[in-house]
């Protein structure tokens, strides 16, 4: 499995969804301790317990934890919000630039026009 570089250090790539599902099924069977199932799959026990907890939330809901679908939606909404904030920032700068240019060009042109008619 390939690693992904995040913030100057290698992080293992996430396991495929089907691998996670199968690992949860094996752990839920209960015939083998979770530690042994995890070791047999080459993952840590805490990783498998996290997957089990998330699977329980996805299957039965929880008042304090988000389902996987909700987590995905939250990530997408945060990305959209970040993008929209950047767009607003860019538009504000562009508007300020246009106003400034209009004042410089329009203001001087207006002054010349007014002054030349008065003379």
Backbone as CSV, one residue per row, in Angstrom:
resi,resn,N_x,N_y,N_z,CA_x,CA_y,CA_z,C_x,C_y,C_z
1,UNK,0.840,-1.174,0.000,0.000,0.000,0.000,0.890,1.243,0.000
2,UNK,0.548,2.201,-0.822,1.343,3.417,-0.967,1.067,4.373,0.187
3,UNK,2.052,5.224,0.426,1.898,6.249,1.456,1.595,7.581,0.805
4,UNK,0.948,8.437,1.554,0.626,9.780,1.101,1.391,10.752,1.988
5,UNK,1.984,11.788,1.378,2.729,12.779,2.157,1.763,13.872,2.597
6,UNK,1.653,14.070,3.882,0.802,15.118,4.448,1.590,15.838,5.526
7,UNK,1.697,17.155,5.362,2.385,17.986,6.350,3.768,17.439,6.695
8,UNK,4.547,17.177,5.672,5.956,16.778,5.807,6.193,15.398,6.429
9,UNK,5.192,14.544,6.461,5.449,13.184,6.910,4.524,12.215,6.171
10,UNK,4.977,10.981,6.049,4.222,9.980,5.303,3.080,9.437,6.153
11,UNK,1.918,9.363,5.549,0.738,8.796,6.204,0.274,7.639,5.326
12,UNK,0.013,6.483,5.909,-0.434,5.365,5.077,-1.721,5.724,4.338
13,UNK,-1.821,5.272,3.103,-3.042,5.506,2.326,-4.193,4.778,3.011
14,UNK,-5.400,5.316,2.932,-6.540,4.665,3.578,-6.829,3.296,2.950
15,UNK,-7.292,2.401,3.787,-7.640,1.064,3.303,-8.923,1.148,2.480
16,UNK,-9.058,0.307,1.466,-10.275,0.310,0.647,-11.511,0.024,1.501
17,UNK,-12.632,0.584,1.078,-13.884,0.446,1.826,-14.268,-1.022,1.999
18,UNK,-14.091,-1.820,0.969,-14.450,-3.236,1.054,-13.580,-3.971,2.081
19,UNK,-12.311,-3.602,2.167,-11.418,-4.187,3.177,-11.925,-3.854,4.577
20,UNK,-12.337,-2.606,4.772,-12.859,-2.190,6.082,-14.122,-2.965,6.438
21,UNK,-15.023,-3.079,5.457,-16.280,-3.806,5.702,-16.010,-5.254,6.110
22,UNK,-15.107,-5.885,5.379,-14.789,-7.288,5.681,-14.133,-7.409,7.058
23,UNK,-13.258,-6.468,7.402,-12.607,-6.492,8.715,-13.660,-6.348,9.822
24,UNK,-14.625,-5.463,9.632,-15.694,-5.273,10.626,-16.526,-6.551,10.747
25,UNK,-16.832,-7.182,9.619,-17.594,-8.432,9.654,-16.848,-9.501,10.451
26,UNK,-15.557,-9.638,10.178,-14.752,-10.642,10.896,-14.732,-10.355,12.392
27,UNK,-14.578,-9.087,12.750,-14.521,-8.728,14.172,-15.868,-8.948,14.846
28,UNK,-16.947,-8.693,14.124,-18.291,-8.860,14.701,-18.689,-10.328,14.868
29,UNK,-18.068,-11.218,14.104,-18.381,-12.643,14.246,-18.126,-13.099,15.671
30,UNK,-17.096,-12.564,16.293,-16.826,-12.861,17.696,-16.106,-14.167,17.953
31,UNK,-15.815,-14.938,16.912,-15.132,-16.210,17.139,-13.641,-16.011,17.436
32,UNK,-13.113,-14.865,17.050,-11.703,-14.550,17.268,-11.612,-13.196,17.961
33,UNK,-10.717,-13.052,18.935,-10.562,-11.749,19.587,-10.184,-10.655,18.574
34,UNK,-10.622,-9.445,18.867,-10.380,-8.317,17.969,-8.885,-8.114,17.723
35,UNK,-8.083,-8.274,18.742,-6.638,-8.098,18.595,-6.067,-9.072,17.564
36,UNK,-6.539,-10.318,17.589,-6.052,-11.317,16.635,-6.541,-11.024,15.215
37,UNK,-7.789,-10.594,15.098,-8.328,-10.236,13.777,-7.497,-9.098,13.190
38,UNK,-7.235,-8.083,14.002,-6.457,-6.932,13.546,-5.051,-7.359,13.122
39,UNK,-4.417,-8.172,13.937,-3.064,-8.631,13.631,-3.057,-9.435,12.339
40,UNK,-4.045,-10.300,12.171,-4.148,-11.115,10.955,-4.349,-10.270,9.699
41,UNK,-4.998,-9.115,9.850,-5.245,-8.231,8.706,-4.130,-7.216,8.495
42,UNK,-3.192,-7.170,9.435,-2.068,-6.243,9.300,-2.422,-4.803,9.656
43,UNK,-3.393,-4.646,10.552,-3.777,-3.311,11.026,-3.705,-3.290,12.536
44,UNK,-3.731,-2.107,13.111,-3.675,-2.024,14.572,-5.048,-2.322,15.176
45,UNK,-5.021,-2.735,16.412,-6.271,-3.023,17.116,-7.103,-1.753,17.255
46,UNK,-6.452,-0.623,17.528,-7.187,0.633,17.681,-7.846,1.040,16.361
47,UNK,-7.179,0.752,15.248,-7.746,1.051,13.931,-9.027,0.240,13.721
48,UNK,-8.961,-1.041,14.017,-10.130,-1.905,13.858,-11.260,-1.481,14.798
49,UNK,-10.912,-1.114,16.029,-11.946,-0.649,16.974,-12.606,0.645,16.483
50,UNK,-11.821,1.510,15.864,-12.381,2.746,15.297,-13.356,2.413,14.172
51,UNK,-12.960,1.461,13.320,-13.849,1.051,12.226,-15.131,0.416,12.767
52,UNK,-14.996,-0.366,13.825,-16.178,-0.983,14.446,-17.117,0.083,15.015
53,UNK,-16.554,1.059,15.707,-17.363,2.124,16.292,-18.085,2.919,15.195
54,UNK,-17.382,3.225,14.095,-18.005,3.968,13.001,-19.091,3.128,12.327
55,UNK,-18.851,1.832,12.187,-19.857,0.942,11.598,-21.106,0.896,12.463
56,UNK,-20.932,0.884,13.799,-22.081,0.909,14.714,-22.875,2.199,14.546
57,UNK,-22.171,3.316,14.419,-22.848,4.608,14.220,-23.594,4.600,12.889
58,UNK,-22.939,4.095,11.838,-23.573,4.056,10.517,-24.812,3.164,10.517
59,UNK,-24.747,2.063,11.259,-25.863,1.112,11.288,-26.999,1.542,12.203
60,UNK,-26.656,2.118,13.350,-27.676,2.375,14.374,-27.834,3.840,14.754
61,UNK,-26.955,4.704,14.275,-27.024,6.116,14.638,-26.420,6.369,16.011
62,UNK,-26.222,7.639,16.301,-25.652,8.037,17.587,-25.994,9.497,17.826
63,UNK,-26.310,9.829,19.075,-26.615,11.239,19.356,-25.368,12.125,19.371
64,UNK,-24.185,11.516,19.481,-22.964,12.316,19.613,-21.990,12.179,18.445
65,UNK,-22.167,11.176,17.604,-21.223,10.956,16.482,-21.951,11.046,15.149
66,UNK,-21.214,11.457,14.128,-21.783,11.583,12.787,-21.640,10.275,12.014
67,UNK,-22.628,10.006,11.171,-22.535,8.862,10.266,-21.513,9.195,9.182
68,UNK,-21.013,8.197,8.492,-20.011,8.399,7.442,-20.519,9.345,6.359
69,UNK,-21.776,9.194,5.981,-22.374,10.059,4.958,-22.384,11.510,5.432
70,UNK,-22.708,11.711,6.704,-22.738,13.065,7.260,-21.332,13.659,7.332
71,UNK,-20.347,12.822,7.665,-18.954,13.294,7.701,-18.515,13.750,6.312
72,UNK,-18.840,12.953,5.309,-18.480,13.292,3.935,-19.140,14.604,3.522
73,UNK,-20.413,14.752,3.849,-21.142,15.981,3.517,-20.522,17.181,4.232
74,UNK,-20.150,17.012,5.483,-19.527,18.095,6.250,-18.208,18.527,5.613
75,UNK,-17.396,17.567,5.184,-16.132,17.891,4.518,-16.401,18.685,3.244
76,UNK,-17.387,18.248,2.455,-17.725,18.950,1.211,-18.227,20.361,1.496
77,UNK,-19.059,20.513,2.518,-19.579,21.836,2.867,-18.468,22.771,3.329
78,UNK,-17.532,22.245,4.092,-16.403,23.066,4.547,-15.522,23.481,3.375
79,UNK,-15.326,22.571,2.416,-14.550,22.926,1.232,-15.275,24.010,0.427
80,UNK,-16.589,23.865,0.265,-17.370,24.887,-0.437,-17.282,26.229,0.276
81,UNK,-17.385,26.200,1.598,-17.309,27.441,2.376,-15.946,28.105,2.189
82,UNK,-14.885,27.318,2.234,-13.538,27.848,2.042,-13.403,28.491,0.656
83,UNK,-13.936,27.801,-0.366,-13.889,28.317,-1.730,-14.694,29.614,-1.852
84,UNK,-15.882,29.635,-1.254,-16.732,30.828,-1.322,-16.099,32.016,-0.598
85,UNK,-15.464,31.756,0.544,-14.781,32.833,1.260,-13.664,33.417,0.408
86,UNK,-12.929,32.548,-0.284,-11.859,33.014,-1.157,-12.432,33.834,-2.318
87,UNK,-13.547,33.368,-2.887,-14.178,34.106,-3.976,-14.639,35.489,-3.510
88,UNK,-15.225,35.563,-2.329,-15.665,36.855,-1.788,-14.471,37.779,-1.596
89,UNK,-13.387,37.239,-1.066,-12.172,38.034,-0.849,-11.658,38.586,-2.182
90,UNK,-11.624,37.737,-3.201,-11.165,38.165,-4.527,-12.101,39.227,-5.100
91,UNK,-13.398,39.015,-4.973,-14.366,39.985,-5.498,-14.275,41.330,-4.775
92,UNK,-14.039,41.299,-3.477,-13.881,42.551,-2.732,-12.658,43.313,-3.221
93,UNK,-11.563,42.597,-3.439,-10.347,43.244,-3.938,-10.562,43.800,-5.347
94,UNK,-11.252,43.039,-6.170,-11.522,43.491,-7.535,-12.411,44.727,-7.522
95,UNK,-13.430,44.727,-6.665,-14.324,45.881,-6.567,-13.560,47.107,-6.079
96,UNK,-12.703,46.926,-5.099,-11.908,48.043,-4.587,-10.992,48.575,-5.679
97,UNK,-10.417,47.688,-6.466,-9.538,48.108,-7.556,-10.325,48.912,-8.600
98,UNK,-11.498,48.426,-8.975,-12.325,49.125,-9.971,-12.729,50.495,-9.454
99,UNK,-13.144,50.596,-8.214,-13.529,51.879,-7.628,-12.334,52.826,-7.627
100,UNK,-11.184,52.330,-7.220,-9.976,53.152,-7.175,-9.609,53.654,-8.572
101,UNK,-9.662,52.777,-9.561,-9.353,53.160,-10.933,-10.352,54.174,-11.462
102,UNK,-11.610,54.001,-11.140,-12.637,54.946,-11.586,-12.450,56.308,-10.935
103,UNK,-12.041,56.328,-9.685,-11.807,57.604,-9.004,-10.603,58.317,-9.619
104,UNK,-9.549,57.565,-9.887,-8.339,58.169,-10.445,-8.611,58.646,-11.865
105,UNK,-9.133,57.780,-12.710,-9.364,58.128,-14.108,-10.595,59.011,-14.262
106,UNK,-11.684,58.594,-13.669,-12.929,59.346,-13.798,-12.856,60.681,-13.089
107,UNK,-12.220,60.729,-11.945,-12.127,61.955,-11.163,-11.339,63.014,-11.890
108,UNK,-10.175,62.673,-12.425,-9.347,63.639,-13.137,-10.016,64.059,-14.429
109,UNK,-10.591,63.118,-15.138,-11.284,63.446,-16.377,-12.448,64.372,-16.122
110,UNK,-13.148,64.129,-15.046,-14.283,64.959,-14.677,-13.813,66.366,-14.330
111,UNK,-12.689,66.446,-13.626,-12.136,67.762,-13.250,-11.747,68.535,-14.507
112,UNK,-11.106,67.890,-15.458,-10.695,68.564,-16.678,-11.911,69.035,-17.452
113,UNK,-12.929,68.193,-17.507,-14.135,68.535,-18.246,-14.817,69.741,-17.608
114,UNK,-14.955,69.732,-16.297,-15.612,70.836,-15.595,-14.804,72.115,-15.730
115,UNK,-13.516,72.022,-15.556,-12.667,73.215,-15.595,-12.575,73.793,-16.986
116,UNK,-12.541,72.994,-18.031,-12.420,73.512,-19.391,-13.722,74.190,-19.828
117,UNK,-14.852,73.782,-19.334,-16.138,74.408,-19.697,-16.294,75.734,-18.986
118,UNK,-15.739,75.842,-17.815,-15.914,77.071,-17.041,-15.090,78.192,-17.644
119,UNK,-14.041,77.876,-18.276,-13.116,78.909,-18.797,-13.613,79.516,-20.065
